[in-house]
Amino acid sequence: MKNETLFGEQDGLEMNDEGVGSWTAEKYRQFQLYAHQFTQGMKGKWKSLAYLDLYAGSGQSRIPDTNEILLGSPLIALSLDVQFDHYVFCEKNQKRLEALQKRVAKRFPRAKVKYIYGDCDDPSFQIGDAIPKNALTLCFVDPYSIGIHFSTIFSLSQCRKIDFLCLLASRMDAGRNPHNYPKEECKKVDILLGSETWREDWEKSKEGLVREPNLGDFICREFSRKMEGLGYLPTELHEMRPIKDDGGRVLYHLALFSKSEKAKHFWEQASKYSNPQRDLF
């Protein structure tokens, strides 16, 4: 597998147009590297492997500045040398979901894929038996902002062996709103963390400091702490993969949450080789 598998081609179908920029290729390259490690390392050790994409999109994105077309995470997951046994793609935008279905049907007609139309953060949303209970599942959580509901993560983690690879809009969203998000009337971070008491910890984190800490970094740490409460291994900020723009500014943090030390090792390997000049494959 080579890095050019990240790139798609014009096909006249709907494309993702939110949360797309020069950094998108870096995000997908890191995802590709880890998913490769995951399937290579776990195939045959479990009855089956499953891939769940909560914000699947249309399967392709166009970079505005360069007009480059990138494959989305669903098509990247389907392109791996070692395949998952089950794929579940969730999307709340019907046009994007229809475009994804057409792209998958054309490129991977034999893949075992289930599509779920709906908002994964809606309390009524259910994936039902789309994923076998005895499967080891990798769930990619790639929202356009910090809008993921912790209740969604909690619900999916119950009675399943599931790892989460989460894109946290630490600097792109949270870090740019350090004065708005802590306001009592703003509930966005409350929903992300599943907590209404995080503001107290935020204020404590500033004690004794001359310069105010970055709210986005704080939220990453708090989210990791919440995942620990679900039984996942600790994930420190330095273990998260920073996703940067062309100027080297951090926009997002990509974080793995697993209960397995082996998965943590795979993540370290993927991060080590995420530089496009180094070839893991």
C-alpha positions in Angstrom: 0.0 0.0 0.0 1.3 3.4 -1.0 0.3 7.0 0.0 -1.3 7.5 -3.5 -4.2 5.4 -2.3 -5.3 8.5 -0.4 -6.2 10.2 -3.6 -9.5 9.9 -5.6 -10.7 11.2 -8.9 -13.6 13.3 -10.2 -16.7 11.2 -10.7 -19.5 13.8 -10.7 -20.9 12.7 -7.3 -21.4 14.7 -4.1 -18.2 15.5 -2.1 -17.4 16.4 1.4 -17.1 20.2 1.8 -17.0 20.7 5.6 -13.8 20.6 7.7 -11.6 20.1 4.6 -8.2 21.8 4.1 -4.6 21.3 3.5 -4.4 19.3 6.7 -7.0 16.7 5.6 -4.4 14.5 3.8 -2.3 14.4 7.0 -5.4 13.3 9.0 -6.2 10.5 6.5 -2.6 9.4 6.2 -2.5 8.8 10.0 -5.8 7.0 9.9 -4.6 4.8 7.0 -1.4 3.9 8.8 -3.1 2.9 12.0 -5.9 1.0 10.3 -3.3 -0.9 8.3 -1.5 -1.8 11.6 -4.8 -2.7 13.2 -6.0 -5.2 10.5 -2.5 -6.6 9.9 -1.9 -7.2 13.6 -5.4 -8.5 14.6 -6.5 -10.6 11.7 -6.9 -14.2 12.7 -6.7 -13.3 16.4 -10.5 -12.5 16.6 -13.5 -14.2 15.0 -14.0 -11.1 13.0 -12.9 -7.5 12.6 -15.3 -4.6 12.1 -15.0 -1.0 11.1 -17.5 1.6 12.2 -17.5 5.2 10.7 -19.8 7.5 12.6 -19.4 10.5 10.2 -18.8 8.6 7.0 -19.5 11.5 4.6 -19.6 10.9 0.8 -16.3 9.0 0.5 -14.4 11.8 -1.2 -13.3 15.4 -0.4 -11.9 18.2 -2.5 -9.2 20.5 -1.1 -10.3 24.0 -1.9 -6.8 25.5 -2.5 -5.4 22.8 -4.7 -8.5 21.0 -6.1 -6.9 17.7 -5.0 -9.4 15.0 -4.4 -8.9 12.8 -1.4 -10.5 9.5 -0.5 -12.6 9.6 2.7 -12.1 7.3 5.6 -14.7 4.7 4.4 -12.9 4.2 1.0 -9.5 4.2 2.7 -10.7 1.5 5.1 -12.0 -0.6 2.2 -8.6 -0.2 0.4 -6.5 -1.8 3.0 -4.3 -4.8 2.1 -5.9 -6.8 4.9 -9.6 -6.2 5.0 -12.1 -5.8 7.8 -14.8 -8.4 7.8 -17.6 -5.9 8.4 -18.1 -2.3 7.5 -20.7 0.1 8.9 -21.0 3.6 7.6 -23.2 6.2 9.3 -24.1 9.5 7.8 -26.9 12.0 8.5 -26.7 13.8 5.1 -28.7 11.7 2.6 -27.0 13.0 -0.5 -23.6 12.2 0.9 -24.7 8.8 2.0 -26.1 8.1 -1.5 -22.8 9.2 -3.1 -20.9 6.9 -0.7 -23.0 4.0 -1.6 -22.4 4.5 -5.3 -18.7 4.9 -4.9 -18.4 1.7 -2.7 -20.6 -0.2 -5.2 -18.3 0.8 -8.1 -15.0 0.2 -6.4 -15.7 -2.6 -3.8 -18.8 -4.5 -5.1 -18.0 -7.5 -2.9 -17.4 -5.7 0.4 -19.8 -6.5 3.3 -21.1 -3.0 4.0 -24.1 -1.7 6.0 -25.3 1.9 5.7 -27.1 3.7 8.4 -28.8 7.0 7.6 -29.1 9.2 10.7 -27.4 11.4 13.2 -25.2 9.2 15.4 -25.6 11.8 18.3 -29.4 11.6 18.2 -30.6 9.7 21.3 -32.8 7.6 19.1 -29.9 6.5 16.9 -29.2 2.8 17.0 -26.7 0.6 15.0 -28.6 -2.5 16.2 -26.9 -5.7 15.1 -25.0 -4.2 12.3 -21.8 -5.2 14.1 -21.5 -8.7 15.4 -21.1 -8.8 19.2 -18.0 -11.0 19.0 -16.2 -8.7 16.5 -13.2 -6.5 17.4 -14.3 -3.1 16.2 -12.4 0.0 15.2 -14.6 3.1 15.3 -13.4 6.3 13.6 -14.9 9.4 15.1 -14.3 12.3 12.8 -16.8 15.2 13.3 -16.5 18.6 11.8 -16.1 20.3 15.3 -16.0 19.3 18.9 -19.7 18.3 18.5 -19.4 14.6 19.3 -21.6 13.6 22.2 -19.9 11.6 25.0 -23.2 9.8 25.4 -22.7 8.3 21.9 -19.2 7.0 22.9 -20.6 5.6 26.1 -23.5 3.8 24.4 -21.3 2.2 21.8 -18.7 1.1 24.3 -21.2 -1.0 26.2 -21.2 -4.8 25.6 -18.7 -4.4 22.7 -15.0 -4.8 22.2 -14.4 -1.5 20.5 -11.5 0.9 20.1 -12.1 4.6 19.2 -9.9 6.7 17.0 -11.2 10.3 17.6 -10.4 13.6 15.9 -10.7 16.3 18.6 -11.0 19.8 17.2 -8.8 21.1 19.9 -7.3 24.2 18.4 -9.5 24.6 15.3 -12.7 24.9 17.4 -12.1 24.8 21.2 -8.8 26.7 21.2 -10.4 29.6 19.3 -13.3 30.0 21.7 -11.6 30.1 25.1 -14.0 32.8 26.4 -17.3 31.6 24.8 -17.3 27.9 25.6 -16.8 28.2 29.4 -20.0 30.4 29.6 -22.8 28.6 31.5 -25.2 29.1 28.6 -22.8 27.3 26.2 -23.3 23.5 26.5 -21.1 22.3 23.7 -18.2 21.2 25.9 -20.7 19.8 28.5 -22.1 17.5 25.8 -18.6 16.5 24.5 -17.4 15.6 27.9 -20.7 14.4 29.4 -20.1 16.7 32.3 -21.4 20.0 33.7 -18.5 20.4 36.3 -15.6 20.7 33.8 -15.6 24.5 34.2 -14.3 24.1 37.8 -11.4 22.1 36.7 -10.7 24.6 33.9 -10.4 27.4 36.4 -8.2 25.3 38.7 -5.9 24.6 35.7 -5.2 28.3 35.4 -4.1 28.8 39.0 -0.6 30.0 39.5 0.0 30.5 35.7 1.0 33.8 34.2 -0.4 32.7 30.8 -3.7 31.1 30.4 -3.5 27.4 29.2 -5.0 26.4 25.9 -8.6 25.4 26.3 -8.4 22.9 23.4 -5.5 21.1 25.1 -7.4 21.1 28.4 -10.4 19.5 26.7 -8.3 16.8 25.1 -7.0 15.9 28.5 -10.5 15.9 30.0 -11.9 13.8 27.2 -9.1 11.3 27.8 -9.9 11.2 31.5 -13.5 10.5 30.6 -12.5 7.6 28.4 -10.4 6.2 31.3 -13.6 6.2 33.2 -15.0 3.7 30.6 -12.0 1.4 31.2 -9.8 2.7 28.4 -6.0 3.0 28.8 -4.7 6.5 29.7 -3.9 8.7 26.6 -1.7 11.7 27.4 -1.7 14.8 25.2 1.8 14.0 23.8 0.5 10.6 22.7 -2.2 12.2 20.5 -1.2 13.0 16.9 -1.3 16.8 16.2 -2.8 17.6 12.8 -1.3 20.8 11.5 -1.9 23.3 8.7 0.7 24.3 6.2 2.1 26.9 8.6 2.8 24.3 11.3 -0.1 25.4 13.5 -1.9 22.6 15.4 -5.6 22.4 14.4 -6.7 19.0 15.7 -5.5 16.1 17.9 -6.1 12.6 16.6 -6.3 10.3 19.6 -6.6 6.5 20.0 -8.5 5.0 22.9 -8.1 1.3 23.5 -8.0 -1.2 26.3 -5.2 -3.0 24.7 -1.4 -2.3 25.1 -0.9 -3.9 21.7 -3.2 -1.3 20.1 -1.2 1.4 21.8 2.0 -0.1 20.2 0.3 -0.1 16.8 -0.5 3.6 17.3 3.1 4.4 18.2 4.2 2.7 15.0 1.7 4.5 12.9 2.7 7.9 14.4 6.3 7.1 13.8 5.8 6.5 10.1 3.1 9.1 9.5 5.7 11.4 7.8 5.0 11.1 4.1 8.8 10.6 3.4 8.8 7.4 5.5 7.1 4.3 4.1 5.7 1.8 6.6 4.4 -0.5 3.8 
